[in-house]
Amino acid sequence: VSDKDYLPLSVSKAGVVPQIATVAKTNNGDNRKLVRKGDFVINSRSDRRGSSGISNYDGSVSLINIVLKPRSFVNGRYMHYLLKSHYFIEEFYRNGRGIVADLWTTRYTEMKSIYLPVPSIEEQDQIVRFLDWKLAKINKLIRAKKKQIALLNEQKQVIINNALTKGLDSHAKLKESGISGLGSIPSSWSVKPLKYWAKSNLQSLNSSTEADFEFDYLDISSVGFGYVKQEPVHYRFDEAPSRARRIVKYGDTIISTVRTYLRSMCFIDHDIEHCIVSTGFSVLSPIKETVLPEILSYALSSDYFVNEVIKNSIGVSYPAINDKKLLSLKVALPTTIEEQLQLYNEKKKKTTLLD
């Protein structure tokens, strides 16, 4: 089927979700599998990541997925829980084939031989009711923790803003920064365009990339302000969105250059250093011996810089800033690496407990 006729869906750790809301659309739009509401869909290559679930939509999914229709004697949600259980995932993986773990695939011909515990429909219904009730309680606790985390992140942002605008010495001599929304800064600091501190988009995948090259992908909707809010999506190159091109490495900072009001940006740490990100991001790599990676990232997430990015974006419904304009925006930072290191250590001391 075609994704023009059926809602394009993606199979993620969160379950079966609309692509338009969560992940970018693939290029292979005319060669997809039909999914009906109530079908169970499982990713044949990334199930160890928990990419599966019952669909709440009629739609279409990539050919990499296996689409199953529960039989009449099986409660669909019982199947949802059973096939997302650790025991089934391990058995599913054991029945797969491949040369290396990253290319391991389980086809339906192997999957259908897996034995499953299926009690009476009455007992399935009981199990589903219990799990729905129990997970609802857990999800309530998770929501409360997320609110608490949001408040702690606000405190952290205040600390970063203070440090990256006024420095450590409250008695230091000040000078006017010349940057809107920043005001005065320590006289020993430098005010220079971003291109002095960082280079952008140094590495990208090209059209000659091997079709079976696999990677984890982050699009703009997956990134919040300073953190990754959704698991990366696993793709083969030939099935990936055309925007999945930017290569990132540890120490880079990614900033969304489209829909800049979303403030989608974060520091690339060891957890996501091997990801590919959307061309909707500018990947900013700090210039060695000029700026510390963490200090650059703090400066780019400060209120004055984020507001400058938004202010210089063009467009109403889909505001964007081009890379040249982004690199021309001014950033104020301590001139020496030694002072930057002092600033980093002090900030780390104040935010470690919050983290």
Secondary structure, DSSP 8 states (H G I E B T S, - for coil): --TTTS-BEEEETTEEEEHHHHS---S-TTS-EEE-TT-EEEESS-GGGT-EEE-SS-EEE-TTEEEE---TTS-HHHHHHHHTSHHHHHHHHHT-B-SSGGG-B--HHHHTT-------HHHHHHHHHHHHHHHHHHHHHHHHHHHHHHHHHHHHHHHHHHHHHH-S-TTS-EEE---TTT-EEETTEEEEEHHHHEEE---B--TTS-TT-EEEEE-GGGB-BSSB-S--EEEEGGGS-TTEEEE--TT-EEEESBSGGG--EEE--TTSTT-EEETTEEEEEE-TTT--HHHHHHHHTSHHHHHHHHHT-B-SSS-B--HHHHHHSEEEEESSHHHHHHHHHHHHHHHTTT-
